[in-house]
Amino acid sequence: MKDKKIAVVILNWNGAKLLEQFLPSVISFSDEAQIYVADNASKDESIAVLKTKFPSVKIIQNVANYGFAKGYNEALQHVEEDYYALVNSDIEVTQYWLTPILSIFENQPEIGIIQPKILDFNRKNFFEFAGAAGGFIDNLGYPYCRGRIFDEIEEDKGQYDDETEIFWASGCCLFIRSEDFWRQNGFDERFFAHQEEIDLCWRAFNLGYKIKYTSKSVVYHVGGATLKEGNPMKTFLNFRNSLLMLTKNLPKS
């Protein structure tokens, strides 16, 4: 029986150290939420850490490492709350981070997906590469964000302290209504990881939903904690998935 409207669902793979470091902030500042860790068949001490140090967290154990897309699709079948907060294991959240999100969902029914302000955990006055202040896509199909130009990251000087419509929200911290997630059959599992959130947002946009960024909710992201920059698999997934996303979602004529 659910007694909270929002579920914070953290996908984990061999991230015991990240859970120990970052779960405390999520637990401290998420009274409105039920917290879950969806584990992708970790081989490290993740499950033991959760059971011994974080007993309030519900554990969902996937039977294999399904990656980001299928990992969430499998896990979210066991989550009953009305809203999903899909949060990376290397995210530090801040006090009242859920309050503006719940307000938007409950007062703006046209909004299907929301992204908070994403700052760099290691340089907290700078934006973080993955999402920054909200994502867009140019006429050549290249995804970009407010807060960074290619690899150049902007300092947060309040220039994006707003609430505005965006085209895509970062998967490192993405909020979506559960009914909207399943109306689209969740993430496209062919993506495995990388850009599946842009695909999800694009499909939501094509169905008439709006995606919003709000600076009133702030999180700090380490970035690259699972697959480091330059990892061959990461490069492959980014190039392959960008082409798959375009062929799927662009008009056919």
HELIX and SHEET records of a PDB file:
HELIX    1   1 ALA A   16  SER A   28  1                                  13    
HELIX    2   2 SER A   46  LYS A   53  1                                   8    
HELIX    3   3 GLY A   67  LEU A   76  1                                  10    
HELIX    4   4 THR A   99  ASN A  107  1                                   9    
HELIX    5   5 SER A  178  ARG A  183  1                                   6    
HELIX    6   6 GLU A  189  PHE A  191  5                                   3    
HELIX    7   7 GLU A  196  ASN A  206  1                                  11    
HELIX    8   8 PRO A  232  ASN A  249  1                                  18    
SHEET    1   A 8 LYS A  58  ASN A  62  0                                        
SHEET    2   A 8 ALA A  33  ASN A  40  1                                        
SHEET    3   A 8 ILE A   6  ASN A  12  1                                        
SHEET    4   A 8 TYR A  83  VAL A  87  1                                        
SHEET    5   A 8 CYS A 173  ARG A 177 -1                                        
SHEET    6   A 8 ILE A 111  ASP A 120 -1                                        
SHEET    7   A 8 LYS A 210  HIS A 221  1                                        
SHEET    8   A 8 ILE A  91  VAL A  93 -1                                        
SHEET    1   B 8 LYS A  58  ASN A  62  0                                        
SHEET    2   B 8 ALA A  33  ASN A  40  1                                        
SHEET    3   B 8 ILE A   6  ASN A  12  1                                        
SHEET    4   B 8 TYR A  83  VAL A  87  1                                        
SHEET    5   B 8 CYS A 173  ARG A 177 -1                                        
SHEET    6   B 8 ILE A 111  ASP A 120 -1                                        
SHEET    7   B 8 LYS A 210  HIS A 221  1                                        
SHEET    8   B 8 GLU A 163  ILE A 166 -1                                        
SHEET    1   C 2 GLY A 135  ILE A 137  0                                        
SHEET    2   C 2 PRO A 143  CYS A 145 -1                                        
SHEET    1   D 2 ARG A 148  ILE A 149  0                                        
SHEET    2   D 2 GLU A 152  ILE A 153 -1                                        
END                                                                             
